[in-house]
Amino acid sequence: QHRAHTCMKKEDQEQTLVSHLEALRTALIHCFVALGIGIIPMFLLSSYVLDWFCAELVAQSGATLHYFSPMEVFLLQLKIAALLDCVICSPCIAYNFWKFILPALYDNEKKFIRSIVWMTSGLFIAGVIFCLGICFPLIVRFGMSFQSETLLPIFGISNIVTLALWLSLAFGCMFQFPLVTYALIRSDIVYYETVCRYRPYVVVVILVLAAFLT
């Protein structure tokens, strides 16, 4: 009887694991389907975004942009389309991510999670806009400050656009930290007093990360 009970318990655990994996697979499939549908219109839009980005960069910094291989601009358009696709589909991705973890939460936590899905997407988009609108022009102007009579800046379009894309993703993710911290406090995983006590160390880590990213 004890052996039968143990076998039933193992079977229940295996079924629970399988159900979790099925839920994860379903969530991932939904995310990839959304991204796959969005990539086509975003690719058609990417050429206009690239032209706008280059025009703004030249107007603000006076830098000269060049490309050095026939396929370079096409690959850049694919990268831009991928970033735009992630931004546009971020509500769907956030919804499926939170939907996956909802069964493990209490009712009050489920209400809180549902309320922050759009906040997650909004913060990610705000991080991308903040990076491209404020931080990235400052970085380019800082790079231009090394210009001299014997040292002229000629930027490759691939390098500068790739840098902008990676920084946009980094800022979009970093803008999630306040929401993640608030969620951890609401779930009693981290206490508010602990956050206050370690705030100086967190500020130092943020400054180090900011210096590394720039």
ChimeraX attribute file (.defattr): number of C-alpha atoms within 10 A of each C-alpha:
attribute: neighborCount
match mode: 1-to-1
recipient: residues
	/A:1	6
	/A:2	7
	/A:3	8
	/A:4	9
	/A:5	10
	/A:6	11
	/A:7	12
	/A:8	12
	/A:9	12
	/A:10	12
	/A:11	12
	/A:12	12
	/A:13	12
	/A:14	12
	/A:15	12
	/A:16	12
	/A:17	12
	/A:18	12
	/A:19	12
	/A:20	15
	/A:21	13
	/A:22	12
	/A:23	16
	/A:24	17
	/A:25	13
	/A:26	14
	/A:27	20
	/A:28	16
	/A:29	13
	/A:30	15
	/A:31	20
	/A:32	14
	/A:33	11
	/A:34	18
	/A:35	22
	/A:36	13
	/A:37	12
	/A:38	18
	/A:39	22
	/A:40	15
	/A:41	12
	/A:42	22
	/A:43	20
	/A:44	13
	/A:45	15
	/A:46	23
	/A:47	18
	/A:48	12
	/A:49	17
	/A:50	18
	/A:51	11
	/A:52	12
	/A:53	15
	/A:54	18
	/A:55	13
	/A:56	14
	/A:57	19
	/A:58	13
	/A:59	10
	/A:60	13
	/A:61	16
	/A:62	14
	/A:63	18
	/A:64	14
	/A:65	16
	/A:66	12
	/A:67	13
	/A:68	10
	/A:69	9
	/A:70	8
	/A:71	9
	/A:72	13
	/A:73	17
	/A:74	14
	/A:75	12
	/A:76	20
	/A:77	21
	/A:78	18
	/A:79	17
	/A:80	24
	/A:81	24
	/A:82	21
	/A:83	20
	/A:84	22
	/A:85	21
	/A:86	22
	/A:87	19
	/A:88	18
	/A:89	21
	/A:90	22
	/A:91	18
	/A:92	18
	/A:93	23
	/A:94	18
	/A:95	20
	/A:96	21
	/A:97	16
	/A:98	16
	/A:99	17
	/A:100	18
	/A:101	14
	/A:102	16
	/A:103	11
	/A:104	9
	/A:105	12
	/A:106	11
	/A:107	11
	/A:108	10
	/A:109	15
	/A:110	16
	/A:111	12
	/A:112	14
	/A:113	19
	/A:114	14
	/A:115	11
	/A:116	16
	/A:117	20
	/A:118	16
	/A:119	16
	/A:120	23
	/A:121	22
	/A:122	17
	/A:123	20
	/A:124	25
	/A:125	22
	/A:126	15
	/A:127	22
	/A:128	23
	/A:129	15
	/A:130	16
	/A:131	21
	/A:132	17
	/A:133	12
	/A:134	10
	/A:135	17
	/A:136	19
	/A:137	17
	/A:138	16
	/A:139	13
	/A:140	17
	/A:141	15
	/A:142	12
	/A:143	13
	/A:144	16
	/A:145	11
	/A:146	10
	/A:147	11
	/A:148	9
	/A:149	5
	/A:150	5
	/A:151	8
	/A:152	12
	/A:153	15
	/A:154	11
	/A:155	15
	/A:156	14
	/A:157	19
	/A:158	18
	/A:159	11
	/A:160	15
	/A:161	19
	/A:162	14
	/A:163	14
	/A:164	21
	/A:165	20
	/A:166	13
	/A:167	20
	/A:168	24
	/A:169	19
	/A:170	16
	/A:171	24
	/A:172	24
	/A:173	16
	/A:174	14
	/A:175	20
	/A:176	17
	/A:177	13
	/A:178	11
	/A:179	14
	/A:180	12
	/A:181	16
	/A:182	14
	/A:183	17
	/A:184	14
	/A:185	16
	/A:186	15
	/A:187	15
	/A:188	10
	/A:189	10
	/A:190	14
	/A:191	14
	/A:192	14
	/A:193	10
	/A:194	10
	/A:195	14
	/A:196	10
	/A:197	10
	/A:198	10
	/A:199	12
	/A:200	11
	/A:201	11
	/A:202	13
	/A:203	11
	/A:204	11
	/A:205	12
	/A:206	13
	/A:207	12
	/A:208	11
	/A:209	11
	/A:210	11
	/A:211	9
	/A:212	8
	/A:213	12
	/A:214	11
